[in-house]
């Protein structure tokens, strides 16, 4: 029942991000509606004087409450964009707490605490029942007359609670000797949904998962007992793919930095920054396509491994060399 009541924070966060992305549109509409109620003098435009032959009547001075000035729209859009690019502090904190709660180390520590408390409880009950059996056997409860039934009952409860205590102690010993496996590295966070680097990075994550599975297949012997490719080729492809992925993420980080600078830059400077972002996006797409070429070569090698073909094995080496050169060029850019 406890697992059924757990909340899906991922779905809640996705819905919240969709609403946050629409905040600039909401602010634009609110700005347009509010301009109707701002006095013309504060808007920078003078009211037109009516052309009438009769002199205007002197109007009584009316105290009009001053309307609060709205911040400039570009500044407000930048603030809302920064909110939409990230996550709300409360949501991020809740997700972090949920992740820490579900960590294997935290679960093991909670099991140790529960088992230790249970061991303490059974030990105390065993001691109390043992004392009761001794006191009843010595006749200290009824004026020096021993009560055999109470002594037997106390001994029986002592044996039962002692058994539970021994089991808890063995369980705690096993938990203390438990060695947790190395936690897998958390995947790097994806760029924000408003960034042009988001879609290439999503493709890169899918390609990484596919390549990891293909290289695992190439590391295992075939049904004939032979290796599809040499271990050196597999290790080289794995190392090259890791370096290329790091270079691509560095280039994506550079794009995001330029996007943040563009959002806070003057309007006249944004055209040059947009052109720089577009150029880096082309280079990022080329890098992800090169990574996909290595994935395709690994897939052809796995498909042809049962036939003993060498052309696919050579294509894997060629794709690895090409990706290594591409990763070197990307590292120089990022």
KELUM-231318 format. One record per residue (C-alpha): x, y, z; residue in one letter. Coordinates in Angstrom, 2 decimals, padded with zeros to 5 digits. Each point is the difference from the previous one (the first is absolute). Last residue first. Layout:
<rs>
R,X,Y,Z,A
...
</rs>
This chain:
<rs>
R,034.28,024.15,-026.26,X
R,001.35,000.46,-003.52,X
R,003.31,-001.78,000.59,X
R,-001.85,-002.85,001.69,X
R,-002.28,-000.23,-003.01,X
R,002.96,-000.42,-002.38,X
R,001.48,-002.79,002.14,X
R,-003.42,-001.70,000.22,X
R,-000.29,000.09,-003.80,X
R,003.41,-001.61,-000.41,X
R,-000.94,-002.75,002.47,X
R,-003.37,-000.44,-001.73,X
R,001.74,-000.58,-003.33,X
R,002.39,-002.52,001.54,X
R,-002.84,-001.89,001.68,X
R,-002.02,-000.02,-003.22,X
R,003.00,-001.49,-001.84,X
R,000.49,-002.66,002.67,X
R,-003.68,-000.94,-000.11,X
R,000.12,-000.04,-003.81,X
R,002.87,-002.48,000.17,X
R,-002.08,-002.34,002.12,X
R,-002.88,000.39,-002.43,X
R,002.23,-001.00,-002.91,X
R,001.40,-002.98,001.86,X
R,-002.91,-002.41,-000.31,X
R,000.00,-003.00,002.32,X
R,-003.64,-000.78,-000.67,X
R,-001.10,000.17,003.67,X
R,001.70,003.36,000.48,X
R,-001.87,001.62,-002.89,X
R,-002.93,001.38,002.00,X
R,002.24,001.05,002.90,X
R,002.36,001.74,-002.39,X
R,-002.85,001.75,-001.79,X
R,-001.27,001.29,003.36,X
R,003.46,001.24,000.99,X
R,000.28,001.87,-003.29,X
R,-003.43,001.57,000.55,X
R,000.96,001.13,003.51,X
R,003.26,001.47,-001.32,X
R,-001.95,001.91,-002.64,X
R,-002.37,001.23,002.71,X
R,002.94,001.66,001.72,X
R,000.80,001.73,-003.28,X
R,-003.63,001.17,-000.23,X
R,000.26,001.36,003.55,X
R,003.13,001.92,-001.00,X
R,-001.59,001.38,-003.15,X
R,-003.03,001.15,001.97,X
R,002.27,001.76,002.50,X
R,001.88,001.74,-002.81,X
R,-003.28,001.22,-001.48,X
R,-001.13,001.17,003.45,X
R,003.28,001.88,000.40,X
R,-000.72,001.96,-003.17,X
R,-003.58,000.75,001.09,X
R,001.21,001.22,003.40,X
R,002.54,002.31,-001.61,X
R,-002.69,001.44,-002.29,X
R,-002.30,000.55,002.96,X
R,002.82,001.79,001.83,X
R,000.54,002.33,-002.96,X
R,-003.70,000.82,-000.14,X
R,-000.26,000.49,003.76,X
R,002.31,003.02,000.18,X
R,-002.52,002.64,-001.12,X
R,-002.58,-001.22,002.50,X
R,002.28,000.47,002.97,X
R,001.38,-003.13,001.70,X
R,-001.70,-001.85,002.87,X
R,-001.65,-002.68,-002.13,X
R,003.05,-000.21,-002.26,X
R,002.31,-000.71,002.92,X
R,-002.21,-002.88,001.14,X
R,-000.03,-001.35,-003.55,X
R,003.78,000.30,-000.23,X
R,000.37,-002.07,003.18,X
R,-002.45,-002.58,-001.33,X
R,002.00,-000.37,-003.22,X
R,003.23,-000.45,001.95,X
R,-001.63,-002.70,002.10,X
R,-001.05,-001.79,-003.18,X
R,003.61,000.13,-001.22,X
R,001.18,-001.51,003.28,X
R,-002.68,-002.65,-000.28,X
R,001.30,-000.86,-003.46,X
R,003.58,-000.21,001.26,X
R,-001.05,-002.30,002.84,X
R,-001.90,-002.22,-002.41,X
R,003.02,-000.16,-002.33,X
R,002.31,-001.00,002.84,X
R,-002.36,-002.75,001.10,X
R,-000.46,-001.24,-003.56,X
R,003.78,-000.17,-000.47,X
R,000.46,-002.01,003.20,X
R,-002.72,-002.49,-000.98,X
R,001.27,-000.35,-003.57,X
R,003.56,-000.57,001.20,X
R,-001.13,-002.55,002.56,X
R,-001.98,-001.87,-002.67,X
R,002.93,000.07,-002.44,X
R,002.43,-001.19,002.69,X
R,-002.33,-002.81,000.99,X
R,000.23,-001.36,-003.53,X
R,-003.12,-000.37,-002.08,X
R,-002.80,-002.56,-000.19,X
R,001.76,-002.24,002.54,X
R,-000.06,-003.71,-000.80,X
R,-001.81,-002.82,001.83,X
R,-002.19,-000.93,-002.94,X
R,-003.10,001.28,001.83,X
R,001.68,003.40,000.16,X
R,002.29,001.23,002.73,X
R,-001.04,003.07,002.02,X
R,001.65,003.42,-000.27,X
R,-001.78,000.77,-003.28,X
R,-003.39,-000.35,001.71,X
R,001.09,002.42,002.73,X
R,001.18,002.38,-002.71,X
R,-003.47,-000.12,-001.53,X
R,-001.73,000.66,003.34,X
R,002.23,002.98,000.79,X
R,-000.45,001.34,-003.54,X
R,-003.79,-000.02,000.31,X
R,000.04,001.80,003.36,X
R,002.46,002.59,-001.29,X
R,-002.05,000.56,-003.15,X
R,-003.14,000.69,002.05,X
R,001.88,002.52,002.16,X
R,001.47,001.67,-003.10,X
R,-003.43,000.36,-001.59,X
R,-001.22,001.79,003.13,X
R,003.09,002.19,-000.12,X
R,-000.72,000.97,-003.60,X
R,-003.61,001.00,000.95,X
R,000.96,002.08,003.05,X
R,002.80,002.04,-001.58,X
R,-002.41,002.56,-001.47,X
R,-000.90,000.99,003.56,X
R,-003.60,000.65,001.04,X
R,-000.49,-003.53,001.37,X
R,002.92,000.47,002.35,X
R,003.20,-001.91,-000.61,X
R,000.13,-003.64,001.13,X
R,001.45,-000.94,003.35,X
R,003.02,-002.28,000.00,X
R,-000.87,-003.65,000.61,X
R,000.66,-001.11,003.59,X
R,002.99,-002.26,000.25,X
R,-000.96,-003.52,000.94,X
R,000.26,-000.78,003.71,X
R,002.74,-002.46,000.77,X
R,-001.52,-003.09,001.48,X
R,-000.83,000.05,003.72,X
R,001.97,-002.24,002.30,X
R,-002.08,-001.70,002.66,X
R,002.03,-001.00,003.04,X
R,-001.91,002.26,002.36,X
R,-003.26,-001.34,-001.42,X
R,001.07,-003.58,000.69,X
R,000.86,000.87,003.59,X
R,-003.32,001.75,000.44,X
R,-001.81,-003.09,-001.27,X
R,001.94,-002.22,002.35,X
R,-000.86,002.27,002.94,X
R,-003.65,000.12,-000.99,X
R,-000.11,-003.80,-000.13,X
R,001.67,-000.25,003.39,X
R,-002.48,002.47,001.50,X
R,-002.96,-001.89,-001.44,X
R,001.33,-003.20,001.58,X
R,000.52,001.81,003.30,X
R,-003.58,001.18,-000.10,X
R,-001.22,-003.56,-000.39,X
R,002.36,-001.50,002.61,X
R,-000.77,002.69,002.55,X
R,-003.70,-000.43,-000.67,X
R,000.34,-003.72,000.79,X
R,002.08,000.65,003.12,X
R,-002.58,002.49,001.29,X
R,-002.81,-002.50,-000.63,X
R,001.93,-002.76,001.79,X
R,000.70,002.25,002.99,X
R,-003.62,001.12,000.11,X
R,-001.15,-003.63,-000.06,X
R,002.44,-001.08,002.69,X
R,-000.96,002.65,002.51,X
R,002.51,-000.23,002.84,X
R,-001.26,000.74,003.46,X
R,002.05,002.55,001.97,X
R,-002.86,002.37,000.74,X
R,-001.53,-000.17,-003.45,X
R,002.11,002.07,-002.50,X
R,003.48,-000.73,001.32,X
R,-000.42,-003.73,-000.43,X
R,003.41,-000.65,-001.52,X
R,-001.56,-001.30,-003.25,X
R,-002.25,003.05,-000.36,X
R,002.95,002.37,000.45,X
R,002.11,-001.95,-002.48,X
R,-002.77,-000.20,-002.60,X
R,-000.74,003.73,000.36,X
R,003.68,000.84,-000.37,X
R,000.16,-002.06,-003.20,X
R,-003.16,001.65,-001.33,X
R,001.49,003.45,000.63,X
R,003.35,-000.91,-001.59,X
R,-001.63,-001.51,-003.08,X
R,-002.30,003.00,-000.41,X
R,002.99,002.37,000.15,X
R,001.95,-002.08,-002.52,X
R,-002.99,-000.13,-002.36,X
R,-000.36,003.81,000.02,X
R,003.72,000.63,-000.50,X
R,000.06,-002.38,-002.96,X
R,-003.08,001.70,-001.51,X
R,001.69,003.39,000.33,X
R,003.13,-001.32,-001.70,X
R,-002.05,-001.55,-002.80,X
R,-001.81,003.27,-000.66,X
R,003.24,001.98,000.00,X
R,001.72,-002.44,-002.32,X
R,-002.94,000.03,-002.40,X
R,000.09,003.81,-000.09,X
R,003.73,-000.06,-000.80,X
R,-000.55,-002.47,-002.83,X
R,-002.70,002.22,-001.53,X
R,002.27,003.06,000.23,X
R,002.87,-001.86,-001.68,X
R,-002.28,-001.27,-002.76,X
R,-001.19,003.57,-000.80,X
R,-003.78,000.37,000.07,X
R,-000.10,002.64,002.75,X
R,002.77,002.02,-001.66,X
R,-002.00,000.12,-003.25,X
R,-003.16,001.07,001.83,X
R,001.91,002.73,001.83,X
R,001.46,001.29,-003.27,X
R,-003.41,-000.05,-001.69,X
R,-001.52,001.96,002.89,X
R,002.84,002.56,-000.09,X
R,-000.36,000.47,-003.74,X
R,-003.76,000.45,000.31,X
R,000.34,002.54,002.79,X
R,002.72,001.97,-001.77,X
R,-002.01,000.31,-003.21,X
R,001.73,-001.52,-002.98,X
R,002.15,001.62,-002.61,X
R,-000.49,001.42,-003.48,X
R,-003.55,001.12,000.77,X
R,001.15,002.14,002.92,X
R,002.79,001.54,-002.08,X
R,-002.50,000.69,-002.76,X
R,-002.35,001.65,002.49,X
R,002.79,002.31,001.15,X
R,001.06,000.77,-003.58,X
R,-003.59,000.68,-000.99,X
R,-000.34,002.45,002.89,X
R,003.12,001.82,-001.11,X
R,-001.19,000.15,-003.61,X
R,-003.45,001.26,001.11,X
R,001.26,002.97,001.92,X
R,-001.09,-000.03,003.64,X
R,-003.52,001.05,000.73,X
R,-000.55,003.29,001.68,X
R,-002.45,-000.07,002.85,X
R,-003.03,002.19,-000.66,X
R,-000.14,003.22,001.91,X
R,-003.31,000.55,001.68,X
R,-001.86,002.86,-001.60,X
R,-000.62,002.97,002.21,X
R,-002.39,002.13,-001.88,X
R,000.54,003.65,-000.56,X
R,-003.29,001.43,-001.07,X
R,-000.30,000.71,-003.66,X
R,-000.12,003.45,-001.33,X
R,-002.52,-000.03,-002.77,X
R,001.37,-000.04,-003.51,X
R,-000.60,003.03,-002.09,X
R,-002.76,-000.39,-002.55,X
R,001.00,-000.24,-003.63,X
R,001.17,-003.61,000.37,X
R,003.09,-001.67,-001.47,X
R,000.71,-002.80,002.48,X
R,003.54,-000.19,001.34,X
R,001.81,-003.27,-000.82,X
R,001.53,-001.68,002.99,X
R,003.77,000.07,000.15,X
R,001.95,-003.21,-000.42,X
R,002.85,-001.21,002.22,X
R,-001.95,-002.85,001.61,X
R,000.11,001.74,003.36,X
R,-001.82,003.02,-001.39,X
R,-002.55,-002.29,-001.69,X
R,-001.11,-001.39,003.38,X
R,000.44,-003.80,000.39,X
R,-003.32,-001.91,-000.07,X
R,000.13,-001.22,-003.61,X
R,003.70,-000.88,000.37,X
R,-001.01,-002.64,002.57,X
R,-001.75,-002.13,-002.60,X
R,003.04,-000.05,-002.28,X
R,002.36,-000.81,002.87,X
R,-002.24,-002.83,001.22,X
R,-000.02,-001.50,-003.49,X
R,003.78,000.20,-000.23,X
R,000.38,-001.51,003.49,X
R,-002.15,-002.96,-000.95,X
R,002.06,-000.55,-003.15,X
R,003.24,000.18,002.02,X
R,-001.46,-002.52,002.54,X
R,-000.71,-002.67,-002.63,X
R,003.27,-001.85,000.68,X
R,-000.91,-000.12,003.69,X
R,-003.24,-001.80,-000.80,X
R,001.82,-002.69,-001.99,X
R,002.64,-000.30,002.75,X
R,-002.69,-000.69,002.58,X
R,-001.49,-002.79,-002.07,X
R,003.42,-001.65,-000.35,X
R,000.73,000.44,003.72,X
R,-003.25,-001.74,001.00,X
R,000.70,-002.88,-002.40,X
R,003.49,-000.48,001.46,X
R,-001.19,000.36,003.58,X
R,-002.17,-003.08,-000.32,X
R,-001.34,-000.22,003.49,X
R,000.39,-003.11,002.12,X
R,-003.30,-001.36,001.18,X
R,000.27,-003.28,-001.89,X
R,003.43,-000.69,001.51,X
R,-001.36,000.25,003.49,X
R,-002.91,-002.36,-000.76,X
</rs>
